[in-house]
């Protein structure tokens, strides 16, 4: 059986002081519990909202306006520009789908280049697969082909995940608590001129 604390022993001569002390501790504990419950409630509601907005999934978006809205309103987004006939696009799809389920705070989507010609032109997508990383509404970085993944079709999901960490488009577990949601809605159109599409897989 646990021994009484020194503070309790000090108050044995005064029942009133002891009861007052216990009541204060109870009030403090209740306040902490209520604060924690409110925090959990907020986190649960936030998670539900994110799930309703397809966080944790990897889906195709066919409308260019929807992609614009996504990348300018979501703090972190990964957009894979693909072509259905390109083998390497299918390979990277498999890995991005795994990462989408793991990194719930980042939106992962894919867009067929044939459906989004305006964005392909404005974002200067020339080589496929092309994965563009958006942070706070701005294109921060991009992965083109498999060169940064060992230039092999057999790269691992972990290798791709490390590349996304480098781009700061996914949050490391240790940084999750300190992650900041910046409401900056700057334009995503910050690219040099260029046009044309190539499939890197056909060059192998």
Residue pairs with C-beta under 8 A, 6 or more apart in sequence:
7 21
8 18
11 17
11 18
11 21
12 18
47 104
50 56
50 104
50 105
53 107
54 107
54 109
55 104
55 105
55 106
55 107
56 100
56 101
56 104
57 100
57 101
57 108
58 93
58 96
58 97
58 100
58 101
58 108
58 109
58 110
59 109
59 110
60 109
60 110
60 111
60 112
61 67
61 70
61 109
61 110
61 111
62 111
62 112
62 115
62 116
63 115
64 115
64 116
64 118
64 119
67 79
67 109
67 111
67 116
67 119
68 119
68 188
70 77
70 79
70 107
70 109
71 77
71 79
71 134
71 137
71 139
71 188
72 137
72 185
72 186
72 187
72 188
73 137
73 185
74 107
74 134
75 105
75 135
75 136
75 181
75 182
76 105
76 106
76 107
76 133
76 134
76 135
76 169
76 170
76 171
77 106
77 107
77 108
77 109
77 133
77 134
77 169
78 96
78 99
78 100
78 106
78 107
78 108
78 109
78 131
78 132
78 133
78 134
78 164
78 169
78 170
79 109
79 110
79 111
79 131
79 132
79 134
80 89
80 92
80 93
80 96
80 108
80 109
80 110
80 111
80 129
80 130
80 131
81 110
81 111
81 113
81 116
81 119
81 120
81 123
81 125
81 128
81 129
81 130
81 131
81 132
82 89
82 90
82 92
82 93
82 110
82 111
82 112
82 113
82 128
82 129
83 89
83 112
83 113
83 114
83 128
83 197
83 199
84 112
86 128
86 129
86 199
86 201
86 202
87 153
87 201
88 128
88 129
88 145
88 146
88 153
88 199
88 200
88 201
89 128
89 129
89 201
91 129
91 153
92 129
92 131
92 160
93 110
95 155
95 157
95 160
96 108
96 110
96 131
96 160
97 108
98 157
99 108
99 157
99 160
99 161
99 164
99 170
100 106
100 108
102 161
103 164
103 170
103 171
105 170
105 171
105 176
105 179
106 164
106 169
106 170
106 171
111 119
113 120
113 125
113 128
113 197
119 125
120 197
121 195
122 189
122 191
123 132
123 139
123 188
123 189
123 191
124 191
124 192
124 193
124 194
124 195
125 132
125 197
126 144
126 194
126 195
126 196
126 197
126 198
127 144
127 145
127 197
127 198
127 199
127 200
128 145
128 197
128 198
128 199
128 200
128 201
129 143
129 144
129 145
129 146
129 200
130 142
130 143
130 144
131 142
131 143
131 144
132 139
132 141
132 142
133 139
133 140
133 141
133 142
133 143
133 164
133 167
133 168
133 169
134 140
134 169
134 188
135 167
135 168
135 169
136 182
136 184
136 186
137 184
137 185
137 186
137 187
137 188
138 184
138 186
138 187
138 188
138 190
139 188
139 190
139 191
140 167
140 168
140 169
141 166
141 167
141 169
143 149
143 160
143 163
143 167
144 200
145 151
145 200
146 152
146 153
146 155
146 200
148 163
149 155
149 159
149 160
149 163
150 159
161 170
164 170
165 172
171 179
